[in-house]
């Protein structure tokens, strides 16, 4: 049962589910459903798919995540960044509007889901750590700019294309003479209204005496109000006949049973994009899930989250959807609305199922400009250019990573941007660890503590060199330590003993072991002994399997103070003997 509950968390929280949790989950589900209906339609538009694909991608995936996921507040479904990535990937293998495009989107969801499940089963969630937070922030900021720019064509009512910022802007400017002014009025009005709703409606409703819950529900219903008003306007005034683009017919009924394609060439073309989408989606989801769980002292299992998100994507692949993940805005709304368990997500799915069965005919005259306004208002909250200022003041290396990710994403597209982000994160890690911080330390007077001689007033001995290695040693940085000791211990320097303080060393790989052996031999040839101190148990276990300790010219000390005392006493005896 323990193993079963690990893979089916619903068996854990479901045992204690009661009427209070049901009531709280239902209230949260109503609020999130109101918010999710226009968002689902809009994000499907962003992905280049029919509007109904957004609703389909929000039904089965949510239910499957409720069964397999561990977060009690994460709201799974289409999100802006993943929709943009999906559009970029699928657009390279099929033309938008064709059956092949929809099938490719299903296949992308299938590959993404399968990859996430494999990562979860084999507990490989740590691979997502190769994307640093600054790089993620830079990528999301650039993606937000790209997404908002891509929707300008719907606000203007023109035809435009492109996957990079220069391409989009160039295409939009080239078609400015074709602007549909009625569409422009609708798009600008909807955008201004949604911005006002987001910033000012809730405080205004609270001043009018409404309860916090009712004010919150009405605020979240702002996009629905924009959808209703603009749809009625287009229908009543016949604006579709005057060039205003509308959603058109949306199939009414249950999500269809679909099959992804298994053609080798299509799978090969979508595999790398699917991996990138999986990693980006997982990083976004797990960060949101852990943040919200911490507020209630709940636990998130990252590996099980991979399985939950993988199951959600597999569900999307077989029910007419496209790749999904946990959304930040929806999850925060779900949490603030009082969601107690993942059942809130399942109730949301039922609400969307009701919309799919009975409400889809009502959005026939919905102008795409309104959906574009919904996307623009949602994604601009993702744009955080202050990350450039923050990283510039804290770490120039991180600033370079953020700036490079933003520039590459804007100029070369989202796939190049995220791939570059992964590469930059790995290169930054390798660069930082290839030059580990190694401090020469001395004894703080009157204590048994050792500190950097450049930062503190400490006691040192002319014959004794103590170096504190503040990084694990592996093939990338092993030679750095060799060169450092070689430059510090020179002929005639008077040093007779070198102590490597290993208190911060968690790993010594085989390349580093060979470097330690080389250091030991060189120092021996110079008449200098090599010692180790404060070696951690796992590191010592590894060293004991080699010949290094038997060939070590010095000793291994339990603490640096023991090394200091013993070697200082030996020097004193040697001088007395002389």
C-alpha positions as CSV (number, residue, x, y, z in Angstrom):
1,X,0.0,0.0,0.0
2,X,2.9,2.4,0.7
3,X,4.2,1.8,-2.8
4,X,0.8,2.2,-4.3
5,X,0.2,5.5,-2.4
6,X,3.5,6.7,-3.7
7,X,2.4,6.4,-7.3
8,X,-1.3,7.2,-6.6
9,X,-1.3,10.1,-4.1
10,X,-5.1,10.3,-4.4
11,X,-5.2,7.2,-2.1
12,X,-3.4,9.4,0.5
13,X,-5.4,12.6,0.6
14,X,-8.6,10.8,-0.4
15,X,-8.8,8.9,2.9
16,X,-9.3,12.1,4.9
17,X,-11.5,13.9,2.4
18,X,-14.6,15.4,4.1
19,X,-17.4,17.8,3.6
20,X,-15.4,20.9,4.5
21,X,-12.7,20.0,1.9
22,X,-15.4,19.3,-0.6
23,X,-17.0,22.8,0.0
24,X,-13.6,24.6,-0.3
25,X,-12.7,22.6,-3.4
26,X,-16.0,23.4,-5.1
27,X,-15.6,27.2,-4.5
28,X,-12.1,27.1,-5.8
29,X,-13.2,25.1,-8.8
30,X,-15.9,27.6,-9.7
31,X,-13.5,30.5,-9.6
32,X,-10.8,28.7,-11.6
33,X,-13.3,27.5,-14.2
34,X,-14.5,31.0,-14.8
35,X,-10.9,32.1,-15.3
36,X,-9.9,29.1,-17.4
37,X,-12.7,29.1,-20.0
38,X,-11.4,32.2,-21.9
39,X,-7.8,31.4,-21.1
40,X,-8.1,27.9,-22.7
41,X,-9.6,29.3,-25.8
42,X,-6.9,32.0,-26.0
43,X,-4.0,29.7,-25.4
44,X,-5.2,27.3,-28.1
45,X,-5.2,30.3,-30.5
46,X,-1.6,31.0,-29.4
47,X,-0.7,27.4,-30.1
48,X,-2.1,27.7,-33.6
49,X,-4.9,25.2,-32.8
50,X,-8.7,25.4,-33.0
51,X,-10.3,27.0,-29.9
52,X,-11.8,23.8,-28.6
53,X,-8.3,22.2,-28.3
54,X,-7.7,24.5,-25.3
55,X,-10.8,23.2,-23.5
56,X,-10.0,19.6,-24.4
57,X,-6.5,20.1,-23.0
58,X,-8.0,21.2,-19.7
59,X,-10.3,18.2,-19.0
60,X,-8.6,14.8,-19.0
61,X,-5.2,16.3,-18.1
62,X,-6.6,17.9,-15.0
63,X,-8.3,14.7,-13.8
64,X,-5.2,12.6,-14.4
65,X,-3.0,15.1,-12.5
66,X,-5.5,15.0,-9.6
67,X,-4.9,11.2,-9.5
68,X,-1.2,11.1,-9.9
69,X,0.1,14.6,-8.7
70,X,1.2,15.5,-5.2
71,X,0.4,19.3,-5.2
72,X,-2.9,20.2,-3.6
73,X,-3.1,23.6,-5.3
74,X,-1.4,23.2,-8.7
75,X,-3.8,24.0,-11.6
76,X,-2.8,22.1,-14.7
77,X,-3.7,23.1,-18.3
78,X,-2.6,25.1,-21.2
79,X,-0.1,27.9,-20.4
80,X,1.3,30.7,-22.4
81,X,4.9,29.7,-22.6
82,X,4.2,26.0,-23.4
83,X,1.6,27.1,-26.0
84,X,4.2,29.3,-27.7
85,X,6.8,26.4,-27.6
86,X,4.2,24.1,-29.1
87,X,3.4,26.5,-31.9
88,X,7.1,26.9,-32.7
89,X,7.7,23.1,-32.7
90,X,4.6,22.0,-34.6
91,X,4.9,24.8,-37.1
92,X,8.2,23.4,-38.4
93,X,6.6,20.0,-39.4
94,X,3.1,21.0,-40.5
95,X,1.1,24.0,-41.8
96,X,-1.3,25.7,-39.3
97,X,-4.9,24.9,-39.9
98,X,-4.3,21.4,-41.4
99,X,-5.1,18.0,-39.9
100,X,-1.4,17.3,-39.8
101,X,-0.8,20.3,-37.5
102,X,-3.4,19.0,-35.0
103,X,-1.9,15.5,-35.1
104,X,1.6,16.8,-34.6
105,X,0.4,18.7,-31.6
106,X,-1.0,15.4,-30.2
107,X,2.3,13.7,-30.9
108,X,4.2,16.5,-29.2
109,X,2.0,16.0,-26.1
110,X,2.5,12.2,-26.2
111,X,6.3,12.6,-26.4
112,X,6.4,15.1,-23.7
113,X,4.2,13.0,-21.4
114,X,6.2,9.9,-22.1
115,X,9.5,11.7,-21.3
116,X,8.1,13.1,-18.1
117,X,6.9,9.7,-16.9
118,X,10.2,8.1,-17.6
119,X,12.0,10.8,-15.7
120,X,9.6,10.3,-12.8
121,X,9.9,6.5,-12.7
122,X,13.7,6.6,-12.8
123,X,13.8,9.5,-10.3
124,X,15.7,11.8,-12.7
125,X,13.9,15.0,-11.7
126,X,17.3,16.5,-10.8
127,X,18.0,17.0,-14.5
128,X,15.8,20.0,-14.4
129,X,18.3,21.7,-12.1
130,X,20.5,22.3,-15.1
131,X,18.3,25.2,-15.9
132,X,19.4,28.0,-13.5
133,X,16.7,30.4,-12.1
134,X,18.2,33.4,-13.9
135,X,18.1,31.6,-17.2
136,X,14.5,30.5,-16.6
137,X,13.6,34.1,-15.7
138,X,15.3,35.4,-18.8
139,X,13.6,32.9,-21.0
140,X,10.1,33.5,-19.6
141,X,10.6,37.3,-19.9
142,X,11.6,37.0,-23.5
143,X,8.8,34.5,-24.2
144,X,6.3,37.0,-22.7
145,X,7.5,39.7,-25.0
146,X,7.3,37.3,-28.0
147,X,3.8,36.2,-27.1
148,X,2.5,39.7,-26.6
149,X,4.0,40.7,-29.9
150,X,2.5,37.7,-31.7
151,X,-1.0,38.8,-30.6
152,X,-0.7,42.3,-32.1
153,X,-1.8,41.0,-35.5
154,X,-5.1,39.9,-33.9
155,X,-5.5,43.3,-32.2
156,X,-4.9,45.0,-35.5
157,X,-6.8,42.6,-37.6
158,X,-4.0,41.9,-40.0
159,X,-2.2,38.9,-41.4
160,X,1.3,38.5,-40.0
161,X,3.8,35.8,-39.4
162,X,7.2,35.0,-37.8
163,X,8.7,33.3,-34.8
164,X,11.3,35.9,-33.8
165,X,10.8,39.5,-32.7
166,X,12.3,41.0,-35.9
167,X,10.2,38.8,-38.1
168,X,7.0,39.6,-36.2
169,X,7.5,43.3,-36.1
170,X,8.6,43.4,-39.7
171,X,5.6,41.5,-40.8
172,X,3.2,43.6,-38.8
173,X,4.7,46.9,-40.1
174,X,4.4,45.5,-43.6
175,X,0.7,45.0,-43.2
176,X,-0.2,48.2,-41.3
177,X,-2.1,49.4,-44.4
178,X,-4.5,46.5,-43.9
179,X,-5.6,47.4,-40.3
180,X,-9.2,46.7,-39.6
181,X,-10.2,49.7,-37.5
182,X,-13.3,48.0,-36.0
183,X,-11.1,45.1,-34.8
184,X,-8.5,47.6,-33.5
185,X,-11.2,49.3,-31.4
186,X,-12.4,46.0,-30.0
187,X,-8.9,44.8,-29.2
188,X,-7.7,48.0,-27.6
189,X,-10.9,48.3,-25.6
190,X,-10.7,44.7,-24.4
191,X,-7.1,45.1,-23.4
192,X,-7.6,48.3,-21.5
193,X,-10.7,46.8,-19.8
194,X,-8.7,43.7,-18.7
195,X,-5.8,45.8,-17.4
196,X,-8.3,47.9,-15.4
197,X,-10.0,44.8,-14.0
198,X,-6.7,43.3,-13.0
199,X,-5.5,46.4,-11.1
200,X,-8.6,48.2,-9.9
201,X,-11.8,46.1,-9.9
202,X,-11.2,44.2,-6.7
203,X,-10.4,47.3,-4.6
204,X,-13.4,49.0,-6.1
205,X,-15.7,46.1,-5.2
206,X,-14.4,46.0,-1.7
207,X,-15.1,49.7,-1.2
208,X,-18.6,49.0,-2.4
209,X,-19.0,46.6,0.5
210,X,-18.7,43.2,-1.2
211,X,-17.1,40.3,0.6
212,X,-13.5,39.4,-0.3
213,X,-14.7,36.1,-1.9
214,X,-17.4,37.7,-4.1
215,X,-15.0,40.5,-5.1
216,X,-12.4,37.9,-6.0
217,X,-14.9,35.9,-8.1
218,X,-16.1,39.0,-10.0
219,X,-12.5,40.1,-10.6
220,X,-11.6,36.7,-12.0
221,X,-14.8,36.9,-14.2
222,X,-13.4,40.0,-15.9
223,X,-12.2,38.1,-19.0
224,X,-15.6,36.4,-19.2
225,X,-17.3,39.8,-19.2
226,X,-15.0,40.9,-22.0
227,X,-15.9,37.8,-23.9
228,X,-19.6,38.2,-23.4
229,X,-19.7,41.9,-24.3
230,X,-17.6,41.7,-27.4
231,X,-19.3,38.6,-28.6
232,X,-22.7,40.2,-28.3
233,X,-21.5,43.3,-30.1
234,X,-20.2,41.3,-33.0
235,X,-23.4,39.3,-33.2
236,X,-25.8,42.2,-32.9
237,X,-24.0,44.5,-35.2
238,X,-22.9,41.9,-37.8
239,X,-19.3,43.0,-37.4
240,X,-18.0,39.7,-38.7
241,X,-19.3,40.8,-42.2
242,X,-17.1,43.9,-41.8
243,X,-13.9,42.0,-41.5
244,X,-13.8,41.3,-37.7
245,X,-12.3,37.8,-37.3
246,X,-14.2,35.5,-35.1
247,X,-13.6,32.1,-33.5
248,X,-16.3,30.5,-35.6
249,X,-17.9,27.2,-35.1
250,X,-16.6,25.3,-32.1
251,X,-17.6,21.6,-31.9
252,X,-20.1,20.8,-29.2
253,X,-19.6,17.6,-27.2
254,X,-17.2,15.4,-25.3
255,X,-13.5,15.6,-25.9
256,X,-12.7,13.2,-28.8
257,X,-10.6,10.1,-28.5
258,X,-7.5,10.8,-30.6
259,X,-4.3,9.0,-31.5
260,X,-0.9,10.6,-31.9
261,X,1.1,9.8,-35.0
262,X,4.0,7.3,-34.7
263,X,5.8,8.0,-38.0
264,X,9.5,7.8,-37.3
265,X,10.3,11.1,-39.1
266,X,7.7,13.0,-37.2
267,X,8.8,11.5,-33.9
268,X,12.4,12.4,-34.7
269,X,11.5,16.0,-35.6
270,X,9.5,16.5,-32.4
271,X,11.6,14.7,-29.9
272,X,14.0,17.5,-28.9
273,X,11.2,20.1,-28.8
274,X,9.2,17.7,-26.6
275,X,12.2,17.3,-24.2
276,X,12.6,21.1,-24.0
277,X,8.9,21.7,-23.4
278,X,8.9,19.0,-20.7
279,X,11.9,20.5,-18.8
280,X,10.5,24.1,-19.0
281,X,7.0,22.9,-18.0
282,X,8.3,20.9,-15.1
283,X,10.6,23.7,-13.8
284,X,7.6,26.1,-13.9
285,X,5.3,23.7,-12.3
286,X,7.5,22.5,-9.5
287,X,8.5,26.0,-8.5
288,X,4.9,27.0,-8.2
289,X,3.9,23.8,-6.5
290,X,6.7,24.0,-3.9
291,X,6.0,27.7,-3.2
292,X,2.3,27.1,-2.5
293,X,2.9,23.8,-0.6
294,X,5.4,25.6,1.8
295,X,2.6,28.0,2.9
296,X,0.6,25.1,4.3
297,X,3.6,23.0,5.3
298,X,2.8,20.3,2.8
299,X,5.3,18.2,0.9
300,X,5.8,18.0,-2.8
301,X,7.5,14.9,-4.3
302,X,9.3,16.1,-7.5
303,X,9.6,12.7,-9.0
304,X,5.9,12.0,-8.5
305,X,5.2,15.4,-9.9
306,X,7.0,14.3,-13.1
307,X,4.6,11.3,-13.3
308,X,1.6,13.5,-12.6
309,X,2.5,16.0,-15.3
310,X,3.5,13.1,-17.7
311,X,0.1,11.5,-17.2
312,X,-1.6,14.8,-17.8
313,X,0.2,15.2,-21.1
314,X,-0.5,11.6,-22.2
315,X,-4.2,12.4,-21.4
316,X,-4.0,15.4,-23.6
317,X,-2.5,13.4,-26.4
318,X,-5.4,11.0,-26.5
319,X,-8.3,13.5,-26.0
320,X,-7.6,16.2,-28.7
321,X,-5.3,18.4,-26.7
322,X,-1.7,19.6,-26.7
323,X,1.1,19.9,-24.2
324,X,0.1,21.2,-20.7
325,X,1.7,22.0,-17.4
326,X,1.0,23.8,-14.1
327,X,0.1,27.4,-14.6
328,X,1.3,30.1,-12.2
329,X,-1.6,32.5,-12.3
330,X,-4.3,29.7,-12.1
331,X,-2.5,27.9,-9.3
332,X,-2.3,31.0,-7.2
333,X,-6.0,31.7,-7.8
334,X,-6.8,28.1,-6.9
335,X,-4.7,28.4,-3.7
336,X,-6.2,31.8,-2.7
337,X,-9.7,30.5,-3.4
338,X,-9.2,27.9,-0.7
339,X,-8.5,24.7,-2.6
340,X,-7.8,21.9,-0.1
341,X,-7.0,18.9,-2.4
342,X,-6.4,18.0,-6.1
343,X,-10.1,17.3,-6.2
344,X,-10.6,21.0,-6.9
345,X,-8.9,20.4,-10.2
346,X,-11.2,17.5,-11.0
347,X,-14.2,19.7,-10.3
348,X,-12.7,22.3,-12.6
349,X,-12.5,19.7,-15.3
350,X,-16.2,18.9,-14.8
351,X,-17.0,22.6,-15.2
352,X,-15.0,22.7,-18.4
353,X,-16.7,19.5,-19.6
354,X,-20.1,21.3,-19.0
355,X,-18.8,24.2,-21.1
356,X,-17.7,21.9,-23.9
357,X,-21.1,20.2,-23.9
358,X,-23.4,23.2,-23.7
359,X,-21.6,26.5,-24.0
360,X,-19.4,26.3,-27.1
361,X,-22.1,27.5,-29.5
362,X,-22.1,30.8,-27.6
363,X,-18.5,31.6,-28.6
364,X,-19.2,31.4,-32.4
365,X,-19.1,35.2,-32.7
366,X,-16.2,35.7,-30.2
367,X,-13.7,38.0,-31.8
368,X,-10.1,36.7,-31.9
369,X,-9.1,40.2,-30.8
370,X,-10.6,39.6,-27.4
371,X,-8.7,36.4,-27.0
372,X,-5.5,38.2,-28.0
373,X,-6.2,40.8,-25.4
374,X,-6.7,38.1,-22.8
375,X,-3.3,36.6,-23.7
376,X,-1.5,40.0,-23.7
377,X,-2.8,40.9,-20.3
378,X,-1.9,37.5,-18.9
379,X,1.7,37.2,-20.3
380,X,2.8,40.8,-19.6
381,X,2.8,39.8,-15.9
382,X,5.5,37.3,-16.8
383,X,7.8,40.0,-18.2
384,X,10.3,40.9,-15.5
385,X,13.1,43.0,-17.0
386,X,14.2,43.9,-13.4
387,X,16.1,40.6,-13.4
388,X,18.7,42.3,-15.5
389,X,19.3,44.9,-12.9
390,X,19.3,42.4,-10.1
391,X,21.8,40.1,-11.7
392,X,24.0,42.9,-12.8
393,X,24.4,44.1,-9.2
394,X,24.9,40.6,-7.8
395,X,26.7,38.4,-10.4
396,X,28.0,39.5,-13.8
397,X,28.1,35.8,-14.9
398,X,24.4,35.4,-14.1
399,X,23.7,38.8,-15.8
400,X,25.4,37.5,-18.9
401,X,23.3,34.3,-18.9
402,X,20.1,36.2,-18.5
403,X,20.9,38.8,-21.1
404,X,22.1,36.1,-23.6
405,X,19.0,34.0,-23.1
406,X,16.7,37.0,-23.6
407,X,18.5,38.2,-26.7
408,X,18.8,34.8,-28.3
409,X,15.1,34.0,-27.6
410,X,13.9,37.3,-29.1
411,X,16.2,37.2,-32.1
412,X,16.3,33.5,-32.9
413,X,13.1,32.0,-31.5
414,X,12.0,30.1,-28.4
415,X,13.5,26.8,-29.2
416,X,17.0,28.3,-29.8
417,X,16.5,30.4,-26.7
418,X,15.6,27.6,-24.4
419,X,18.3,25.3,-25.8
420,X,20.8,28.2,-25.4
421,X,19.5,28.6,-21.8
422,X,20.3,25.0,-21.0
423,X,23.7,25.3,-22.6
424,X,24.5,28.5,-20.8
425,X,23.4,27.1,-17.5
426,X,25.7,24.1,-17.9
427,X,28.6,26.2,-19.1
428,X,28.2,28.6,-16.2
429,X,28.2,25.7,-13.8
430,X,31.3,24.2,-15.4
431,X,33.0,27.6,-15.4
432,X,32.3,28.3,-11.8
433,X,33.4,24.9,-10.6
434,X,36.4,24.8,-12.8
435,X,37.9,27.6,-10.7
436,X,37.0,26.6,-7.2
437,X,37.5,29.0,-4.3
438,X,40.6,27.8,-2.5
439,X,41.5,29.9,0.5
440,X,44.8,30.0,2.5
441,X,43.7,29.8,6.1
442,X,45.2,30.5,9.5
443,X,44.3,30.1,13.1
444,X,42.0,32.7,14.7
445,X,43.9,33.6,18.0
446,X,42.4,32.1,21.1
447,X,40.2,29.7,19.2
448,X,40.3,26.5,17.2
449,X,38.8,28.1,14.1
450,X,40.5,28.8,10.8
451,X,39.7,31.6,8.5
452,X,41.0,33.2,5.2
453,X,44.2,35.0,5.8
454,X,43.0,37.8,3.4
455,X,39.9,38.5,5.4
456,X,40.9,38.0,9.0
457,X,43.8,38.6,11.4
458,X,45.0,35.0,11.9
459,X,48.1,33.2,13.0
460,X,50.2,31.4,10.4
461,X,53.4,29.4,10.3
462,X,56.1,30.1,7.7
463,X,56.7,26.3,7.2
464,X,53.0,25.4,7.1
465,X,50.6,26.1,4.2
466,X,47.0,25.3,4.8
467,X,44.6,25.5,1.9
468,X,40.8,25.1,2.4
469,X,39.2,23.7,-0.8
470,X,35.6,25.0,-1.0
471,X,34.4,22.8,-3.8
472,X,34.2,19.1,-4.7
473,X,37.0,18.0,-6.9
474,X,36.3,16.4,-10.3
475,X,37.8,16.4,-13.7
476,X,36.9,20.0,-14.6
477,X,38.8,21.6,-11.7
478,X,41.4,19.0,-10.7
479,X,44.2,20.7,-12.7
480,X,43.4,24.0,-11.2
481,X,44.3,22.8,-7.7
482,X,47.6,21.3,-9.1
483,X,48.5,24.6,-10.7
484,X,47.6,26.6,-7.6
485,X,49.8,24.5,-5.3
486,X,52.6,24.5,-7.8
487,X,52.6,28.3,-7.9
488,X,52.4,28.6,-4.1
489,X,55.1,26.1,-3.2
490,X,58.3,27.1,-4.9
491,X,62.0,26.4,-4.3
492,X,63.3,28.2,-1.3
493,X,59.9,29.3,0.1
494,X,60.5,27.6,3.4
495,X,57.3,25.5,3.3
496,X,57.8,22.0,4.6
497,X,54.1,20.9,5.0
498,X,51.0,21.5,3.0
499,X,47.6,20.7,4.5
500,X,44.5,20.4,2.3
501,X,41.4,21.2,4.4
502,X,38.6,19.1,2.9
503,X,35.7,20.3,5.1
504,X,33.8,21.5,2.0
505,X,34.7,18.6,-0.4
506,X,31.8,16.2,-0.9
507,X,33.3,14.3,-3.9
508,X,36.7,13.3,-5.4
509,X,36.3,11.7,-8.7
510,X,39.1,9.6,-10.4
511,X,40.6,12.5,-12.4
512,X,40.8,14.5,-9.1
513,X,42.4,11.4,-7.4
514,X,45.1,11.3,-10.1
515,X,45.7,15.0,-9.5
516,X,46.1,14.5,-5.8
517,X,48.6,11.7,-6.5
518,X,50.5,14.0,-8.8
519,X,50.5,16.7,-6.2
520,X,51.8,14.3,-3.6
521,X,54.6,13.1,-5.9
522,X,55.7,16.7,-6.8
523,X,55.7,17.8,-3.2
524,X,57.7,14.7,-2.2
525,X,60.3,15.5,-4.8
526,X,60.6,19.0,-3.3
527,X,60.9,17.6,0.2
528,X,57.4,18.8,1.2
529,X,54.8,16.6,2.9
530,X,51.2,16.6,1.9
531,X,48.5,16.2,4.6
532,X,44.7,16.1,4.6
533,X,42.3,17.3,7.3
534,X,38.5,17.2,8.0
535,X,37.9,14.6,5.3
536,X,34.3,13.6,5.1
537,X,33.3,9.9,5.6
538,X,32.1,9.2,2.0
539,X,35.2,10.9,0.6
540,X,37.5,8.9,2.9
541,X,35.7,5.7,1.9
542,X,36.6,6.4,-1.7
543,X,40.2,7.3,-1.0
544,X,40.7,4.1,1.0
545,X,39.9,2.0,-2.0
546,X,43.0,3.5,-3.8
547,X,46.7,3.5,-3.2
548,X,46.7,7.3,-2.5
549,X,46.6,7.1,1.3
550,X,49.3,4.5,1.5
551,X,51.6,6.7,-0.6
552,X,50.6,9.9,1.1
553,X,53.8,11.6,2.5
554,X,51.9,13.1,5.4
555,X,48.9,12.3,7.6
556,X,45.1,12.5,7.6
557,X,44.0,14.6,10.5
558,X,40.5,14.6,12.1
559,X,40.4,18.3,12.4
560,X,42.5,21.2,11.1
561,X,43.3,22.2,14.7
562,X,44.8,18.8,15.2
563,X,47.0,19.3,12.1
564,X,48.0,22.7,13.3
565,X,49.0,21.5,16.7
566,X,50.8,18.4,15.6
567,X,52.8,20.1,12.8
568,X,53.6,23.2,14.9
569,X,55.0,20.8,17.6
570,X,57.1,18.9,15.1
571,X,58.6,22.1,13.8
572,X,59.4,23.2,17.3
573,X,61.1,19.9,18.1
574,X,63.0,20.1,14.8
575,X,64.3,23.6,15.7
576,X,65.2,22.5,19.2
577,X,67.2,19.5,17.7
578,X,69.0,21.9,15.4
